Structures are given as structure tokens and as C-alpha cells.
């Protein structure tokens, strides 16, 4: 992979991020005036006016934008108008929780989805192919919040096997392994909710890609020379069919983040999704700006990684 190709992709990602930064500033000012929602009138008028002046809300849009860029370059995303804490401190708590949830859900959906997709393609037209497609489509068609409510009602309510929300048991004492087990137990239902909703995409894309490769000349040649079906699948079919899967992983991140908002709200999981919902309800503009910027940055970075990985797997991409 040439440095010119990498530099070009990085520049495109940086240009996209710069556009997001500009859009992020003006977007939330079209939804309302931040100074009117500041502190919700809990302070005296003179103190409130001083804070408005300190944050530059009484300045022109250009001046506010200049202050916004200056603060952003110094890692300052402002203070939440609800908690009155720095937005960066709030995000330091929410981001790891969301990455933990999304990471596990993505790994599960990708692993099982690709495996099932390969099996379905290998058994094209047979009952196993039909059942895998129907079950995958059923889960893919279910809204995340509805599937989550089913899990809560059955596993947390009827069977009482698993907790129905939060990150850990309130008031639980101890740390170390006990805390890890407690968090892991609370993580099961939201992870399954997100993972099952995304498995179908990997199943269908993998099945279509594998089925297309199975009819190619090099696979037919491998079969003709006497390679076993397992060797043909591992050496020739799966490596050739993985490119669309890599693309789907990157494109799927934005949809998973969108689903995480409802899932985190449903299970009271303290991540970016729940923080976004709370900020929308409270019209917490600084928090919304920070959340939007972080979410957009995650998507841009993941797409950049996917581009570079795709080029690594397929040399035709970087020479085109």
C-alpha cells in the first residue's frame, strides 16, 4: 500500500471531519438559542448574564464560532447546562460504556452472521439455507426496542435470570472479579438485543458474496484438482468473499450507534446513547454538540480504517 494512497484517504477523512465541525456549530443553533436554555433560571439574573458573557453567547455568530474553534483545539467542549460539569468529563464516562456494548455486539453479530452466511451459501436451496434466511430476516425486521422489551419481560421478568437494566447492581459492594461478573451480567441483554438485530445483515451479505465466489473459475478449478470441500471453502471461497463483509462492518457502525440510543435508554445503560437522549430532552446544547462530534468522529475513523483495510485486501482499490 503506497503512502500516497494512505495520505489521500487521511486527507479526505480530515476534510470530512472539518465539515462536521462547522456543521456541528451551526446545527444546534438552528434549534434554539443556547443562552435562553442556560442553567434553566436557577441563578440570579446578574450571575446568569455573567456566565452568558463568559461563554460568548452574547457575541456575534462569527465570534462564537471563533471561540468554539479555539476551545475545540484545546479539548474544551464546554460545560453541560444540566450537570454544569465539563462535557469532556461526561464523555469520558459514557464513551467507554458505549464502546464496550457496541464492541461486543458487533463481534457477536459479525462472527455468527458470517458463519451462518457461509453455511447458508454452502447449502443453497436446501432446508438449512431456508431456515437460516428466515430466522435472520425475522430478527433483522424486529425493532431494537421491541426485541429488548421481549428480553426484559422474559429473562428479567418471567424467569428472573438476568437484570433488566443499569450497568451494575445498585448498592453492590466489592470490586475485582465480583464487579466484572456483575457488569457482565447486566451487559448480556443489551448486547444480545443489538447483536441479534444486526446478524441478518452479515448473513445476507456473506451468503450473496460466498454464493457469487462459488461459481467463479478459480473455485471450479480447485474442485477439479481434487481439493476437499473444506479446503476449497477455507482457501479459496472465504478469502475472496470477505471484501463486502469488511465494507459492511464500517457502514454498519452508524446504524448500530443509532440503535444504541434506544437500547441504552431501554436498559438504562450509561453510554453515548442514553446521554444523547437525556441531552435532547433537556436541550443541553453543549452536550449535544460534544456527542455529535464524538459520534461523527467514530464513524469517520471506522470508515477510514475500512478503506485502508479494503485496499490492503484488494490491490485493485489502491491502483484504481
Secondary structure by P-SEA (a helix, b strand, c coil): ccaaaaaaaaaaaaaaaaaaaaaaaaccccccccccccccccccaaaaaaaaaaacccccaaaaaaaaaaaaaaccccccccccccaaaaaaaaaaaaaaaaaaaaaaaaaaaaaaaaaaaaacccaaaaaaaaaaaaaaaccaaaaaaaaaaccccccccccccccccccccccaaaaaaaaaaaaaaaaaaaaaacaaaaaaaaaaaaaaaaacaaaaaaaaacccaaaaaacccccccaaaaaaaaaaaaaaaaaaaaaaaaaaccccaaaaaaaaaaacaaaaaaaaaaaaaaaaaaaaaaaaaaaaaaccccccc
